[in-house]
Amino acid sequence: MTPHISVILPARDEAGNITDLLSAIVIILADRPHEIIVIDDASTDGTRTELSALQSQLTQLRVICHDRSCGQSAAIRSGVLAARGTLIVTLDADGQNPPRNLLALLAPFDRGDAALGLVQGQRVDRHDRWTRRLASTLANGIRNALLRDGVRDSGCGLKAFPRDVYLALPYFDHIHRFMPAMVAREGLRVMTVHVTHAPRTFGRSKYGNLQRAAVGIVDLLGAAWLIRRRRLPRAQELSRATIPDLRGAA
């Protein structure tokens, strides 16, 4: 059966987290045709060994391995390009995005809203260090002031969107943090839903606050430029009734 939903998880050095996470996803989506695509972004721990063992247990699991680490946006893109589902759901592989939130992300699309381009999770009661929460709040405030995307937590990994919408977006590194603005740029609606957050059990974050800030400034300016260079027409189909009669105009 062709899956309707493709769950995509970018993963790098997530040994200890990935097995329980995938098992929970399978339970949550048991009643819906789905596939799970994990992109191993050149892990150096036991992540790939765990995934290999899981493939013999979970028929819906597919694993894509990068030969070198290219980051979260590149991993998500690899997953979307390989996906067979028409609807994509993403979440982080570190276990901090509880899979029970997946149904809340999918529910708006079940209502058949053709103008809906993205459901973006917004974390409540975050289990991060106060320095990271503060940095995230400041970054989101600056981003929202410049891009006006109406989202306070665009960095949350929990997202749902049609595959064809993603493929229509301009790709650049770190686009996953600017998805709401890029989707709105295409004239589509962005919806936010509250999602829960969990503490990390194994491993550590791949980015520090200074590193996020350094790349974020360049990306923010680039995203703002892309938005201002987009001009959307109001498309109207030409019919015989709208064609002027020019036979006597000479």
C-alpha positions as CSV (number, residue, x, y, z in Angstrom):
1,M,0.0,0.0,0.0
2,T,1.4,3.4,-1.0
3,P,1.7,5.5,2.2
4,H,-0.2,8.8,2.5
5,I,2.1,10.1,5.2
6,S,5.9,10.2,5.2
7,V,7.4,10.9,8.6
8,I,10.9,12.3,8.2
9,L,13.5,12.4,10.9
10,P,17.0,14.0,10.4
11,A,19.4,12.2,12.7
12,R,23.0,12.7,13.7
13,D,24.5,10.8,16.7
14,E,21.2,9.9,18.2
15,A,22.0,6.4,19.5
16,G,19.9,5.7,22.6
17,N,17.1,8.0,21.4
18,I,16.1,6.6,18.0
19,T,14.7,3.1,18.9
20,D,12.1,4.3,21.5
21,L,11.2,7.2,19.3
22,L,10.5,5.1,16.2
23,S,8.6,2.6,18.2
24,A,6.3,5.3,19.5
25,I,5.7,6.8,16.0
26,V,4.6,3.3,14.8
27,I,2.1,3.1,17.6
28,I,0.7,6.6,17.1
29,L,0.2,6.2,13.4
30,A,-0.9,2.5,13.5
31,D,-4.2,3.3,11.8
32,R,-2.8,5.5,9.0
33,P,-0.8,4.3,6.0
34,H,2.7,5.8,6.6
35,E,6.3,5.4,6.1
36,I,9.2,6.5,8.3
37,I,12.3,7.9,6.7
38,V,15.4,8.5,8.9
39,I,18.2,10.4,7.3
40,D,21.5,9.5,9.1
41,D,23.5,12.7,8.6
42,A,26.9,10.9,8.9
43,S,26.6,9.8,12.5
44,T,29.7,8.7,14.3
45,D,28.1,6.8,17.2
46,G,25.9,3.8,17.2
47,T,22.9,5.4,15.4
48,R,23.4,3.5,12.2
49,T,23.7,0.2,14.0
50,E,20.4,0.8,15.8
51,L,18.7,1.7,12.6
52,S,20.0,-1.4,10.8
53,A,18.5,-3.5,13.6
54,L,15.2,-1.7,13.5
55,Q,14.8,-2.2,9.7
56,S,14.3,-5.9,10.3
57,Q,11.4,-5.1,12.7
58,L,9.7,-2.1,11.2
59,T,8.6,-2.7,7.6
60,Q,7.7,1.0,7.2
61,L,11.2,2.2,8.0
62,R,13.5,3.5,5.3
63,V,17.0,4.7,6.1
64,I,19.0,7.2,4.0
65,C,22.7,7.7,4.9
66,H,24.7,10.8,4.1
67,D,28.3,10.3,3.3
68,R,29.1,13.5,5.2
69,S,27.3,15.7,7.6
70,C,25.3,18.4,5.7
71,G,23.0,19.6,8.4
72,Q,19.3,19.4,9.2
73,S,17.9,21.2,6.2
74,A,19.8,19.0,3.8
75,A,18.7,15.9,5.7
76,I,15.1,17.0,5.5
77,R,15.4,17.7,1.8
78,S,16.9,14.2,1.2
79,G,13.9,12.7,3.0
80,V,11.3,14.7,1.1
81,L,12.9,13.9,-2.3
82,A,12.7,10.2,-1.4
83,A,9.3,10.3,0.2
84,R,6.3,8.4,-1.4
85,G,3.7,10.1,0.7
86,T,1.8,13.2,-0.3
87,L,1.9,14.6,3.2
88,I,5.2,15.2,5.1
89,V,5.6,15.3,8.8
90,T,9.0,16.2,10.4
91,L,10.3,15.9,13.9
92,D,13.7,15.9,15.6
93,A,15.3,12.6,16.2
94,D,16.6,13.6,19.7
95,G,13.4,12.5,21.5
96,Q,12.4,16.1,22.5
97,N,9.5,16.2,20.1
98,P,7.0,13.6,21.6
99,P,5.3,11.6,18.8
100,R,1.9,12.1,20.3
101,N,1.9,15.5,18.8
102,L,1.8,14.1,15.2
103,L,-2.0,13.7,15.2
104,A,-2.4,17.4,16.1
105,L,-0.2,18.3,13.2
106,L,-2.2,16.1,10.8
107,A,-5.7,17.0,11.9
108,P,-6.0,20.3,10.0
109,F,-5.1,18.6,6.7
110,D,-7.8,16.0,7.3
111,R,-10.3,18.8,6.9
112,G,-9.3,19.2,3.2
113,D,-8.2,22.9,3.3
114,A,-6.5,23.3,-0.1
115,A,-5.0,26.7,0.9
116,L,-3.2,25.2,3.9
117,G,0.5,25.0,3.2
118,L,2.0,24.3,6.6
119,V,1.1,23.3,10.2
120,Q,3.9,24.5,12.5
121,G,4.3,23.3,16.0
122,Q,5.0,25.8,18.8
123,R,6.5,24.4,21.9
124,V,5.1,25.0,25.3
125,D,6.9,24.3,28.6
126,R,10.3,23.8,26.9
127,H,12.8,21.5,28.6
128,D,16.0,23.4,27.5
129,R,18.6,25.4,29.4
130,W,17.4,29.0,30.1
131,T,20.2,30.4,27.9
132,R,18.9,28.4,24.9
133,R,15.3,29.5,25.6
134,L,16.3,33.1,25.9
135,A,18.4,32.9,22.7
136,S,15.4,31.3,20.9
137,T,13.0,33.9,22.1
138,L,15.2,36.8,21.0
139,A,15.9,35.2,17.6
140,N,12.2,34.5,17.0
141,G,11.3,38.0,17.9
142,I,13.8,39.5,15.5
143,R,12.8,37.1,12.7
144,N,9.1,37.9,13.2
145,A,9.7,41.6,13.2
146,L,11.5,41.4,9.9
147,L,9.6,38.6,8.1
148,R,6.2,39.1,9.8
149,D,5.4,35.4,9.6
150,G,3.2,35.4,12.7
151,V,5.1,32.5,14.2
152,R,6.9,32.6,17.6
153,D,8.7,29.2,17.3
154,S,9.7,28.5,13.7
155,G,12.6,26.4,14.9
156,C,10.4,23.7,16.3
157,G,11.1,20.5,14.4
158,L,7.4,19.4,14.4
159,K,5.9,20.4,11.1
160,A,3.4,19.0,8.6
161,F,3.1,20.1,5.0
162,P,2.2,18.7,1.5
163,R,5.2,17.3,-0.3
164,D,4.5,19.4,-3.4
165,V,4.4,22.6,-1.4
166,Y,7.9,21.9,-0.1
167,L,9.2,21.1,-3.5
168,A,7.9,24.5,-4.8
169,L,10.0,26.4,-2.2
170,P,13.5,27.8,-2.9
171,Y,16.0,25.6,-1.1
172,F,18.8,27.0,1.0
173,D,20.6,25.8,4.1
174,H,18.6,26.3,7.3
175,I,15.3,26.7,5.3
176,H,13.7,24.5,8.0
177,R,13.8,27.5,10.3
178,F,12.1,29.8,7.8
179,M,9.4,27.4,6.5
180,P,6.5,29.6,7.8
181,A,7.8,32.6,5.9
182,M,8.6,30.7,2.8
183,V,5.2,29.0,2.7
184,A,3.4,32.3,3.2
185,R,5.5,33.7,0.4
186,E,3.8,31.3,-1.9
187,G,0.4,32.7,-0.9
188,L,-0.5,29.6,1.3
189,R,-1.9,29.6,4.8
190,V,0.3,28.7,7.8
191,M,-1.4,27.3,11.0
192,T,0.3,26.9,14.4
193,V,-0.6,24.3,17.0
194,H,0.8,23.9,20.5
195,V,3.0,20.9,21.0
196,T,4.7,19.4,24.0
197,H,8.4,19.2,24.6
198,A,10.5,16.6,26.4
199,P,14.0,16.7,28.0
200,R,16.8,15.1,26.1
201,T,17.8,11.6,27.4
202,F,20.9,10.8,25.5
203,G,23.5,12.9,23.5
204,R,23.7,16.6,23.3
205,S,22.6,19.5,21.0
206,K,24.5,19.9,17.8
207,Y,24.5,23.7,17.9
208,G,25.5,26.3,20.4
209,N,23.8,29.7,20.8
210,L,26.7,31.7,19.2
211,Q,26.8,29.3,16.2
212,R,23.0,29.6,15.7
213,A,23.2,33.4,15.9
214,A,26.1,33.7,13.4
215,V,24.4,31.7,10.7
216,G,20.9,33.1,11.6
217,I,21.7,36.7,10.7
218,V,22.8,35.8,7.2
219,D,19.9,33.4,6.7
220,L,17.4,36.0,8.0
221,L,18.6,38.6,5.6
222,G,18.5,36.1,2.7
223,A,14.9,35.1,3.6
224,A,13.8,38.7,3.8
225,W,15.3,39.3,0.3
226,L,13.5,36.3,-1.1
227,I,10.2,37.5,0.3
228,R,10.6,41.0,-1.1
229,R,11.5,39.6,-4.6
230,R,8.3,37.5,-4.8
231,R,5.4,38.8,-6.8
232,L,2.3,36.7,-6.9
233,P,-0.3,37.3,-9.7
234,R,-4.0,36.8,-9.3
235,A,-4.5,34.0,-11.8
236,Q,-7.6,34.1,-14.0
237,E,-8.5,31.6,-16.6
238,L,-9.2,33.0,-20.0
239,S,-12.6,32.1,-21.4
240,R,-14.4,33.0,-24.5
241,A,-16.6,35.4,-22.5
242,T,-13.6,37.4,-21.5
243,I,-12.0,37.7,-24.9
244,P,-12.8,41.2,-26.4
245,D,-14.4,41.3,-29.9
246,L,-11.9,43.1,-32.1
247,R,-13.5,42.4,-35.4
248,G,-14.7,46.0,-35.9
249,A,-11.8,47.7,-34.2
250,A,-9.7,48.5,-37.3
